[in-house]
Amino acid sequence: MKSTGVSALALLAATCPVMARAEVAAADSAADSAAGEAAAAADASGAPFEEIVVSAERTNVTLQKAALSVAVVTDETLAQANITEITGLNGSVPGLVVAKSGGGERNISIRGIGSETPENPSTQPGVSFHIDGVYIFNSIAANAAFIDVAQVEVLRGPQGTMYGQGSTGGTINVVSKQPDTTAFSGTANLGYGNYDLFKADAAINVPLSDTLAIRAAGQHYRHDGYAKATDVAGDPDYELDDADEWGGKVAVKWTPTDRISVLLSTIQYKGDQNATAQKNILDPNPDPRELTQDFPGKTYIRTQLYYGVVKFDLDGATFSSITSYQRLHSRLSWDGDGLNQALFNEVSGGIANYDHIATWEQNTTSWTQEYNIASDSDGPFRWILGGVYLHSKNRNYVNEYRATTGDGLTPALPVDAPFDDPRVPALTYADLSEITREAYAGYVQASYDLTDALTVTGGIRYNHDKYSGVSDSFSNGATGSTSGAYLQPMPGVGTSTARVTGKFALDYELTPSNMVYASFTRGFKPGGINSAASRGDSSFTVFGWEDGVRPAYKPETLDSIEVGSKNRFFGDTLQINASAFYYFYKDLQFIEEDAVLFGDGISNVPKAEVYGAELEMNWKATSHLHFDGTLSLLHGEITSDYQALDPSAADAAQAAAGFPGIGGFYGNFYAASLVRRAASVNIKGMKIPKMPSVQGSAAVSWTGEVGPGEFTARAQYIYRGKFQSRVFDSPVQDDTPDYSQVNLFASYAFADSGFSISATVTNLFDEDGINSRFTDPYGSGQVSDTYIAPRQAILSLGYRF
């Protein structure tokens, strides 16, 4: 019988990795025997790899037996590389790019598939983000720090059965450490570094009885700004890219019998700091860490996650209930023009002195409920059947000021400000909306061992999403209200999407340590409504131009064909995993300008294709020396004809025709629309954004006894290739350059004391690598760069018992 078992519980590995390891070991006795033989045959200088259990496709399976591309970043690796949040994963996982966007967003893409609709909370990401298997609704919540993490799992490629919509690119699951009834234990760590960095974390696990345990963890992370805004009135050294974060977790696990377990957990996070440094590419100051900006931006993010997992052993199958409740409150402000008043007046042709987002506030509440029942891993036929319900409300409030008068520091208006408030006409844009999303899905997946070596897997999922809500917005400082509050949301046009997705796969064990697989998977994410076009404010609705932004945009679909191989050699001391894939992409969603000013929205590129290959290698050369590395090769391009309008090109054409600014457009409505439309280009052959053609890493580490303790040293090299930031492939504007980074780590653990000391240096050569190049799709359309963190040296003291 094959050792590739599907476990009983959809979230067991996510919620209790220690138990998952034990259960998989018991279920896979044949694999254990083979591993023991391999270990005995191994050269005495190198020890076999330990098995890593992942919750791939919501099942328990060892990493080397999962018939898909999945990478695991352990808590040890996170600590050694000072990775405190999701952006730090850049370079550590093949094909993964985490790019900073406007405000506090994180645009996550895997193999180039992610989200091309920044600052649009109504759309879904292309890579779903989870904590302990619980779907996190809002992309801003992905800023939250990694708190008491056991490992981070990255599933690459569409996840059409278990995760459904929002996972066209893949899925990230952050697995936190859970209570353990077997031992009283704890850890504490203190660290200090340059930029006045201070980090502290502690965790304690307390068995209250043989059936009840509690685990609590807390952490604090802060440092001074890596960059500064030089022109803020009264503060010429206004810090940007600083950090002041707090996080905590409490989890209780109760197992009253060997058939029942109950886990209750909460994870809390608060970040309160200045804004992200976004340097305008037109900034004349050559220092990437000095920004000629005059607005004191702020970032405040508060997340709360509560969840419970209840499991019942039914003899031969396990029934599971997973419930979560989430809250997000974020309040962001930033310098939208990225310059001081004199510079922005010059680059805007005198239209405005500043463009500042005084607030972008979001309040999201959501809850999820999942039920599933899964067979035990014994036997040739294994299956899982489940259903999911999701409900969320996302309330947005935006204030943006753009003018030629004033100091640009006008604070945000209260939501209930009256229509005749003298500050209302000063607003260039305001929005108040509340979007409700309801989604439900049902899925089933099964595996059958056709022979001792060959297994077939099939799965299908039905997805249904519905959006509804109220909204009100205005542009150019003109509100339609004549009494009451200046913004009065009204019901808008709703939308719903239904799709069937799934997968089919074959995997074959060449030997107990070598397997090959092939799969076909379909993923999708929902369509939606363009508010401006649905109100009649686009060239499609005004003039009937077919290339204009339409009232509704279509869902994305992605068909993936993947082949791969997972291998261990030389007594399980050398591990090599490889995969190759081809994607057929249909109706890629992206933000497009419209010929009618302020008629922009989301459009669909009809067809695109992506192909590539990935390699992961780990080698325990000796009992002390360990090498590991990754390599990703990618190519993707748009394969259908499509006339798309770049906002920068549209604005430039309008100004060149003698119709600059808002007044120039509305004073020459039809003529200016024709001029803007003529600036559109056929984007066939353009590259898929955020897809480095080459990306990889290499590391070497040494561990051994030195004196009365154990010494560990590690050096890592990361390379991320250049990529295009948008579908338009505009020279300079969309060219995000490559960068390299070197990280060092050393630690010494004092024998039998529990104490350790470590030193970490990230970005050793202080490279000014560009994390992302971002063109604001709204507002003034400025182009800005965000940079990786500068050289950071940290000395830490740890204790565990």
N, C-alpha and C positions, 0 to 999 in steps of 0.2 A: 504494500500500500504506500502511496506517495506521502511524503511528509508535508506537503503544501496544504495545511489544514486551514479552513475558515473557522474562526472561533465563534462562540455562542453570542457574544455581546458586541454590539456595534461600537460601544465606546469604552470597552474594558481596558484596552491598551492606553487610551487617552487618559482615563481617570485613575488607573492603578497600574503603572508599568511594571512594578515589582511583581505583582500577582500575575500579570500577563506573561512575564517571562517564565514563571513557575508553571503556569498552565500549558503554555506552548511546549515547554520542556517535557512535561508529562505526556502530552499528546503526541509529540514527535520522537518517540523512543528510537525509531529507526535512524532518524537524523542524529540523535545523540550518540548512538553507537558508532555511526560512521564518523562523526566528529572526533570521538575518542580514539578510533583507529588512526585517523589522520594526525591527531596530536602525538600519538606514540611514534608515528613515522616521521614526524617533523624533526628537523635539525635541532639539536639541543640549544643552539644559540638563539632560536626564535620561538616564541609561544604562539599558538593558534589564536585567531581573533575570537573574542567573545561574541555571542549572538546578540543582535539588537532587534527588539520587537517593536514593530510600528503598527499604528492603527490604519494602515493603508486600506482605502476603500471601506472604512468602518469595520474592519475585521482584524483579528490578531494574526499576524504572520511575521516571521523573521524577515529581516531586510533582504537577505539573499534568496528567499523563496517568493517574494512578491513579484508577480509578473507584470510589472510596470516600472516606470522611472520614478524613484523616490529617493530623496537624500535626507539624512538625519544629521543635525548639528547638535551635539551634546552640550550639557551644562558646562562641562570642562572646557570645551572649545570656546563657548561664549565668554567664559571668565578670562581665558588666556588672551583673547583678542579684544577685550573690553567692549564687547557687543552688548549694549544696554537696551536697544530697541531695534525695530525691524530694518531700518536703513543700514545698520551695521552688517547685515547679511550679504551686501553686495560683494561679489567675488568669492564667497564661500560655497555657493551652490551653482552648478552649471545652468546657464540660461536665465538666471534670476537677475532682474534689474529693479531696484527700488529707487524711484526718482522723486525728488521733492517738487511740489507744484505750488500754485498760488496759495497764500495763507498757510495753513497747517496741513494740507493734504499730503498723502503719500500715494503715488501712482505705482502700483506693483504690476510688473509684467513678467511672464515666464515664456521663454522662446518667442518673445516679441508680442505675445498676446496679453493684453491688459485692458486699460481704459484710456481712450482718447477723448474723453468728455470731462476734463477737469472743471472744478467749481460748479458741478451740476449734481446736486444731491438726489435728483430724481432718477438718475441712471444707476445701473448696477456695475460693479467692477468685473473685470475679466478673470481675476484671481480672487477666490473667496478666502477669507481670513477667519480662523477659528481659534478659540481658546478652550482646551479640553473638549474638543469636538463641538462646541457651541458656536454657531454662526454669529459673527460680529457684523452688525448691519451697516455701520457708517465708517467710511474710509478714514475719517479724522481719528476715530477711536483706535486705529492701528498705530497711532503715535505712542500709545501707552507703553510704559516700560515693561520689559520682561521681568516678571515677578515670580521668584521661587520656581524656576523652570527646570524641568528634567531633561527635555530635549525639544527641538523644533523640527517638525517633519514637513518636507516640501515635496508634494506630489506634482510631477510635471506632466502636462498634457491635459486635455479635457477630461473631466470626471463626470461622465454622463449618467451614471446610475446612482451612486451613493450621495453625491453632492448636488447634482442637477444644475439649474441655471446659476449664472454668476461664476461658474468654474470652467469657462472655455479655455483659459490658459493653464489652470491648475488650482491647487489648494494648498494653503499653509495652515498647519495645525500646531499651536503652541501647547505642549503637554506640561502641566505643572506637577510638582511633587505632591503626593497624597499621603494621608495618615497611614501609619503602620502600627499594628497591635503587638509586634514582636519585640520592640526595643524602645527604650527611652533614649533619645538622641537629639543633637542640636548642632548648629554651626553659627559662627559669628565672624565677620570680616570687616576690617577698617582699611581704607586706602586714601592716600593723598598724592596729588600730582601738580604739575604746572598748571597755569591758568586758575590757580587756587582751587583745584579740583578736590572734592571730598566725596567719598562714597562709603556707605555703611549698609550692611545687611545682616540680618540674623533670622534664624529659624529654629523652632523647637518642635519635637514630636513627642507626645505624651500618651502612652497606652493607659487608659483609665481602667480597663479590664481586658479579659481575653477576647471580648467582642466589641469593645469601644475604644476608639483612639481619636485624638485631636491633634491637628498640626496648625501652627501659626507662624507667619513670616512677615517681616517688614523690611523696608529699605528706603534709603535716602540717597539722592545723587544730585550734585550741584557742581557747577564750574562757572568761571567768568566767561564773558563773551569771546568767541574766536574772531569776531569782526566788530567794527564800530561804524556808526553813522556820524559823519563829521560835521553836518550842518544843522543839527537839531538845536533850536534856540535854547541857550542856557546850559547845554550839555554837549560840547563838541566831541566827546568821547562816549557817545551813547552806545551801549553794548548791544550787539546782535549775536545770535547763535549762542546764547548762554543757556544754562540749565538750572532748574530748581524743581525737582520732582520727588514726590513721595508715593509710596505704594505699600499695600499690605494685603494679606490673605489669611483667612481662617477657614479650615475645613474640618468636618467631623465625619467619621465613618463608623457605621454600626453594622455588625454582622450577627444578628441574634441567633441564627442557625447557619448551618453550612449550605443552606439553600437560598437564603435571603441576605442581601446587603443593601444598605442605604448610605449614600454619600450626599452631604450638604456642604456647599462651599460658597464663599464670596471672595471676589478680588476687587480691590479698590485702588484707584490711581488719581493723582492730582499733579498737574504740571502748570506752573505759574511763572512765566518768564517773558523776556522781550521777544520780538519777532525774529523769524528766520532771516538770515542775510541773503537777499536776492539782489545781486549787483547788475545794474543795467549795463549792457554791452557798450553803450555810448558814454559811460562814465569816464571822464578824462583822467581820473586818478589811476595810475597803473597798478597800484597795490590792490590785489584781490580781496584783502581783508579790510580795506578802507573804502567806504561807500559814501559818495557825495549825495546823501539823502537828508531830508529835513523833517521827516515825520517819525515820531516815537512809537513805533508799532509794538503791539503786545500779543501774547499768546496765552490763553487760559483754557485748559482742557481738564474736565472732571469726568471720569467714567466709573460706573458701578455695574458689576456683574454678579448676579446671584443665580446659582443653578443647583439642581438636585438630580441624582441618578439612583434609580431603584431597580434592582435586578432580582428575578425569581428563577431558580433552577427548576425546570419542569421535567427532569429526567429525559435526556436526549435532546433537549432544546432549552434555551434561556429566553425569557421575556424581559424586556427592558423598557423603562420609561425615563426619558431625559427631558427635564423642564428647565427653562431659563427665563430670567427677567433682566433687562438691561436698561441703563439710563446713560445718556451722554449730554453734557452741557459744555459747549465750547463758545468762546468769545475771542475772535481774532480781529486784529487790525494791522494794516501794513501800508507802506508807501507804494502805491500802485504805479507811480511814474518812475520811481527808483532814482530820482535826481533832485537837485534843489530847484528853486523857482526859476532862476535865470536860465539854467540849462534846459529845463523842460519847456520853457517859453520858446527857446530857440529851436529845439527839435520838433516842437508841435506847430511851428510856423506862426507863433503868436496866438494860437487858439486858446491856450490855457497856461497858467503858471504852475498848477499842481493837479494831481489826480490821486486822492487819498481814500482808502477804504476805512471809514471811521469805525465800522463794525460789520462783521459777518458772524452773526450769532445763530447757533443751532441748538435745539433741544429735541432730543430723540428718546422716545420710550418704546420698548419692544419686548415681546416675549415669544418664545418658541416652545413647541411641544412635539416630541417625537416618541413613537412607540415602534418597537420592532421585536421580532421573534426570530431566533437563529438556531440552527442545528449545532450540535456538538461537532468537534473536528474529527471524530472517529468515523470511519466508513468511507466508501468511495464517493458518496453523494453528500454534498454540503450546500446549505442554502441560507439565505437571509431574506426576510420579508418585512417591510416597514412603511410607515406613513409619517409625514411631517406637516405641521401647521405653523405658519409664521405670521405675526401681526406687528406692524410698527407704525408710529406716527412721528414725522419729522417736521419740526417747525423751524422756519428760516426767517431771519430778519437781517436786511442788508441796508446800509447807508454808505453812499459814495459821493464825495465832493470833488468837483472839477470846475475851476473858474480862473479868471484873470485878476480877480480882486481878493482881498483878505489874506490872512497868513496861512491858510490851509490847515489850521488846527481846530476847526469847529468840531465839537464833540458830537457823538451820535445823538439823535433825537430819541426821546422816549417813544415806545411803540404807540402810545395813545396821544401823541402830540396832535393838537387841533390843526385842521386844514389851513387856518390863517396864521399859523406860527410863522414869524418872519424868517426862520431858518429853512423852512420848507422850499422856497424858490431857489435856495443856494444848493440844494441837492441836485446832482446830475443823474443819480439813479437811486431808487429805493425799492425794496421788495419785502412783502410780508406774505408768507404762505405756510400752509400746513398740508402735507401730503400723507395720506394713509395708504399703506401697502398691506394687502392680504395675499398670502400664497399658501398653497397646499400641494402636496406631492405624494405619490405612492410609488414604491420601487420593489423590485424583486431581483435577486441575483443568485445563481446557482453554479456550482462546479461539480464535474463528474470525472472520475478517473477512468478513462477508456482503457488504459493499461497501467501497469505499475509505474510507467514513465510518462505517459501522455495524459494531460488533463485539458478538458474543454470548459470554458467559463462563458456564461451568457447572462446579460442583465438588461432590464428595461425599466424606464421611469416615465411617469406622466407628471408634467409640471403645469401648474396653473397660477398665474399672477394677475392681480387686479390692483389698479391704482385709481385713487379718487382724492379729492381735496378741494381746498379753497385757496385763492391767491389774489393779490393785487400788487401792481407795480407801476412805476412810471419812469420815464426818461426825460431829460432836458428840463427838470425842475417844474413840470406842469402836472398838477394833480387834478383828477376829475371830480374830486369831492367838493361839495359846496357847504357841507356842515359836518360836524362831528370830527372823528379822527381823519388824518390826511390819507391813511391807507385803510381801506375797508374791504377785506377779502370776500370774494364771492365764489360760489361753486364753479369749478371749471370742467372742462371736458375730461371724462375719465377714459381709461383704456384697460384692456385685459389681453393677456397672451396665454395661449395653451400650446404646448409642444411635447412631443415624445422623443426621448433621448435614450441612449443605452450603450452597450458595448458587447463585443464578442472577442474572445481570446483563446489562444492555444499556447500551452507551455509544455516543454519536453525536457526531462532530466536526462542529460547525457551520462552523468555520473552523480553520486550524492553531492558533489561539490560544484557541478557545472550544469547550467540550464539555459535554454533558449526559449524565447516567446515571441509571439506575433499577436497584434490586436488591432481591432477597428473600434473606434469610439466616436460618438457624436455628442457635442455639447452645444449649449445655446445660452444667450441672455436676452431678456425681454426687450421689446420696443417701448415706445412712449409717445408723449405729446410735446410738441414745440409750442410753448405758450404764445409767442409773438405771432407765429404763422396761424395758429388757431384763432387768434383775434382778428385776422385779416391783414396783419402787418408784415407781409413778405411779397416778393415779386411773383411768387406762384399764385397767391390769392388775389393780389391787386391786378397784375397784368396777365396772369395765366402762363407765365414763362416756366417751361418744364424743368429748367435747371435751377429753379429757385428752391428755397427751403420750404418743405411741405409741412402741413399741420401735424402729421404724425410720422414717426420714423419706425423702421422695421426692426424685428429682432435680428440679432446676429446668430449665425450657425457656423459650426466648425466640425468638419469631418477629419479624423486623424487616423493615419495608418502608421503603426510603429512596430519595429522589430528590435529585439534586444537580447543581450546575453549577460548572465551573472555567473562569475567564476571565482573559485579559489584553487590555488596551486601550492605545491611545495609544502605539504602538511598544513594547509590552511594558513600559511603565513603571507601569501600574496593574494590580494583580492583585486580583481579587475571587472568592472561593470561597464557595459557599452550599450548604446542605443542609437538608432537612426529613425527618422520620422519624416512624414510628408503630410502637410495640412492643406485641405481645401477650405478656404475661408469665403463665406458668403455674407454680404450686407454688413461689412465692417462699419461700425458706428464711429463718427468723428464730428468735431465741431466745425461748421462751415459758415462763412460770411454770406450775407445775402445782398443782392443788388440794391434793395431798399435798406437804408440805414436803420440799424437796430432791429432788423428782421432776422438776425442770425439765429442758428439753432443746430440741431443734430441732423446729419444726413447719413446716407448709407453708400459706401463703395460697393458696387455689385459683386466683384470677385477679386480674390487675392490668393496667393499660394506661398507657403512657407516650407522649407526643408532644412534639415540639419542633422548633426551627429553630436553625441556627447560621450565623454569618457571620464570615469572615476577610478582612481587607483590608490590602494593602500598596501604597503609592504613593510612587514616586520623583519627587517634584514637580519637583526640579531636580537637577543633578549633586551638589548639597550637601545638599539637604533631603529627608528621608524620613519618611513617616507610616505607622504600622501600627496595627491594632486588631482586636479580636475581640468577638463578642457571642453569647451563648447564652441562649435562651428555652426553658424546660422546664416541663412539667406531667405529673404522674403520680399515679394514685390506685388504691386497691384497689377492684375492681369486683364482687366476690362477697361474699356474706354469710359471716362467719366470727367465731365467738366466741373471743376471745383474752384471756388473763389476764396483766395487767401485774404484775410482782412487787411493785412499790410499792403498788399497789391491794390485792393479796392480803394483804400484811403488815399494811396499815392496817386492813383489814376484820377480820382475825384479832385484832388488838389491841383494836379497838372492841368486839368480842364478848366480851372478857374472857379471851382465850386468848393472851396475849402470849408471845413467845419460843418456844424449842424445847420446853421443858418444858410450856408451856401448850398447844402443839399436840399433843404425843404423849400428854399426859394427857387430852385430849379429841379423840381421833383423828378419829372420824367427824363429830362436830359441827363441829370446826374445819375439816375438809375441805369441808363444805357451805358454811360461811361464806366460805371463800376462793373456792370455785367461783362463788358468787353475785356476786363482784366482777368477773367477766369481762364484756367489752363486745363488741358487734358492731363490727368495724373497717371495715366497708364504707364507702367514701367517704373514708377516711383517706389522707393523702399518702404517697407513696413516700419513704423517708428519704434524707437526704444529696443532695437534689435542689434546688439554688437555682433559684427561678423566673427570676431574672435574674443573669447573671454576664458580666463582660467586662473589657476592658482597652483602653487607648489610649496611644500613645507617639509622640513626635516626636524626631528626631535630626538633627544637622547635622555634616557632615564636610567638611573643606577644609584647604588649605595655609595655615598661619599661621607666618610667619617661616621658620626652617630645618626645618620639620617639618609633621606633619599633626595637626590638632586635631579631636577628636570630642566631642560633647556629646549627651546623651540624657536625656529626662524621660519617666517612665512612670506612668500611673494605673491602678490595679487596683480593681475592685469585685466583691465576692462577696455575693450576696443571702442572705437568711435561708432556713433550711430546718429540717425536722424531723429529729431525731436517731434516732427509732425509729418503728415502725409505729403506736404508740399515740396519737401526737399529743397528749400530755398537756400542758396549759398550763404554761409556765415550764420544766418538766422536760425537755421535748423541743424547746423553742423555741431554736434556735441563731441568734443575731442576725446581721445583715449587718455588713460593715465595708468601709472603703476604705483604700487604701494608695498612697503616692506614693514613687517611687524616682528617684534622680538618679545620673547617671554622667558623668564627663568624663575624657578621656585626651589625652596628647600624645606622639606618636612622633617621636623625633629622627631626621631624615633620614640615611640611609646609616650609621647607627650600631648599629642593632639594639636600642637602649635606648628604653624608654617609661616614662611615669609616669601613674598614674591615681588618681582619687578616686571612691569609691562611697558614696552615702548611701541606705540602705534604710529604709522606714517613716519618711519625713522628718518627719511631724507626730506621731510617737511614739504612734500609735493603739493602744489596747488591744483589738485585734480578737480575737474568739474563733474559734480554728481549729476546735474541736469541743466539743460538750457530750455527755458520756459518762455513761451510767447503767450501773454495774457489774451485769452480769446474775447474778453470783454473790455470795458474801460478804454484806456488809451492804447492798448495793444503793444506795450513795450516788451522788449526781449531782455531777459535777465538770466544770470548764471547763479547756481548755488554750488558751493564747493564742499569737498570732503573736509573732515576735521584736520587741523594742522597737527604737527608732531605733538604727541601727548605721552608724557612719562609718568608712571604711577607706581608707587611703592605701597604694598599691602601687607597686613598682618592678619592671619586667620587662625581660628581655633575650632576644633570639632570634637564631639564626644559621643 
